Amino acid sequence: MTDIRKPREHTKLDRLLALLQTGSGASLEDMTEATGWQPHTVRASLTGLKRRGYEIKRGIEGNTTIWSIAGAPK
């Protein structure tokens, strides 16, 4: 398994990661509100987290897509 690179503390990416690690995950609206980023920037950041080694899980609750971290980083 590859080493997971964690973002620097107190950054928007760190805030996004913390939001994804909550048990309930986060919607796109939650993530844009927490970071102040546009939706396309949030999606690009999710791709960046995947490249860093995080396993991003996507699910649907009602009419809302919810993203979360599938497992705890090692």
N, C-alpha and C positions, 0 to 999 in steps of 0.2 A: 504494500500500500504506500502511496506517496504521502509525503508530509503535507499537511494542510497549512497554508500560509494564512495567518490571521491578520486582519486589517489593524492599522494603528488605532490606539484607543482615542476616544472622543472625536471621531470623525463621523461623517454622515454614513459611510459604509459600515462602520462599527455599529451605529444606531440601527441601520437596516438589518444587520446580522442579528442583533439582539431581538429585534421585532420578529424575525423569522424563527428564532429559537424558542419563542413562547409556545406553550402547548397547543394553542389554537391557530397559530400561523398568522398570516396577514394578507389582506386584500391589496390590490393595486392602489386603491384610494388611501388605505392606511399607510402604505409605504411612501406615496407621494406627499402625504401630509406630514409624515415624520421627518422626511429629508428635505422637502422643499423642491425636489426634482420634478421634471416633467415625466410623464409615464414612459416615454421611450428611453429615458436615462435610467429609470428604475429597472426596466427590462434588461438593458445592457449591463447593469450592475449585477443582476442575477446571473447572467452569462459569465461575468467576471468571477463571481463566487464559485461557479461550477468549475471554471478553469483553475481556481486555487485549490480545488479538491473537495469542496462541499457538495453534498448530494441534496439537490433542491427537489422537493416533492410538490407537485401541483394537484389540487383537487377542486371539486366544485361543491359548494354549499348553496342550495337554492339557485339563484341566478348569478352568484358571485364566485369568481375563481379565487382560491386561497392557496398561497405558497407557504411552504415551511421547510425547515431543515429536516431531512429524513432521519439522520442519526447524529449522535454527538461526535464532534471531531476528536480524533485521537492524537 
